[in-house]
């Protein structure tokens, strides 16, 4: 697993980044306009904050996740994510995975 800073060293190359959803930052999701475009902010394990664009539906209960594992690449300061795996706080729930479109 990488950080946003290490992913920035090779723009366009896919990396797994572990982070936490920043609930105090703006999230944008307008399903009637584009159901496959969800924008949010995440902080990686090194404390770097980054804007993330997920090419898929907003994952249900993402606000309840303890951490998220994102697969994607950095381009122009924005992390373009094609897959999100959420680590949920309850030990009784399995990890939830959201997969975005390939566009």
C-alpha positions in Angstrom: 0.0 0.0 0.0 1.2 3.5 -0.9 0.5 7.1 0.1 -0.7 9.9 -2.1 2.9 11.3 -2.1 4.4 8.0 -3.3 1.6 7.7 -6.0 2.5 11.2 -7.2 6.0 10.1 -8.1 4.5 8.0 -11.0 1.4 9.8 -12.2 -1.0 7.6 -14.1 0.2 4.4 -12.5 -2.4 2.5 -10.4 -1.7 2.2 -6.6 -3.6 1.0 -3.6 -3.8 3.8 -1.0 -5.3 3.4 2.5 -7.0 6.4 3.8 -9.8 7.8 5.9 -12.8 9.7 4.6 -12.7 13.3 5.6 -16.3 13.8 6.8 -15.7 17.5 7.5 -14.8 18.2 3.8 -17.3 18.5 0.9 -18.6 15.4 -0.8 -20.3 15.7 -4.2 -22.6 13.1 -5.6 -25.4 14.0 -8.0 -26.9 10.7 -9.2 -29.5 12.4 -11.5 -26.7 14.2 -13.4 -24.0 11.5 -13.3 -24.5 8.4 -11.2 -20.9 7.3 -11.8 -19.1 10.3 -10.4 -18.5 10.7 -6.6 -16.0 13.3 -5.3 -14.7 13.4 -1.8 -11.5 14.0 0.3 -9.4 11.4 2.0 -6.4 11.5 4.3 -3.8 8.8 3.8 -1.8 7.0 6.5 0.9 9.7 6.3 -1.6 12.4 6.9 -1.7 13.8 3.4 -5.1 15.2 2.3 -6.2 14.6 -1.3 -9.2 15.1 -3.5 -10.5 11.8 -4.8 -12.8 11.2 -7.8 -14.5 7.8 -7.8 -15.8 6.6 -11.2 -18.8 4.8 -9.7 -21.8 5.2 -7.5 -21.3 6.6 -4.0 -20.7 3.6 -1.8 -23.5 3.0 0.7 -22.5 3.8 4.3 -19.1 5.2 3.3 -19.5 7.7 6.1 -19.5 4.8 8.6 -16.2 3.3 7.4 -13.2 3.3 9.6 -10.9 3.4 6.7 -11.0 3.0 2.9 -8.7 1.2 0.5 -8.7 3.0 -2.8 -7.3 1.7 -6.1 -6.4 4.4 -8.6 -3.8 6.9 -9.9 -2.8 10.4 -9.2 -3.2 13.0 -12.0 -2.8 16.7 -11.5 -3.2 16.6 -7.7 -6.4 14.5 -7.9 -6.6 10.8 -7.1 -8.8 9.0 -9.7 -10.2 6.0 -8.1 -11.7 2.9 -9.8 -12.2 0.7 -6.7 -13.0 1.3 -3.1 -12.9 -1.2 -0.2 -14.4 0.0 3.0 -13.3 -1.3 6.4 -16.3 -1.2 8.6 -16.2 -0.7 12.4 -18.3 -3.7 13.3 -16.5 -7.0 13.5 -19.7 -8.6 12.4 -19.8 -6.9 9.1 -17.7 -8.0 6.2 -15.7 -5.5 4.2 -17.8 -3.8 1.5 -16.3 -3.3 -1.9 -17.5 -0.7 -4.5 -16.2 -1.0 -8.1 -16.4 2.0 -10.5 -16.8 2.1 -14.2 -13.7 2.0 -16.4 -14.2 5.4 -17.9 
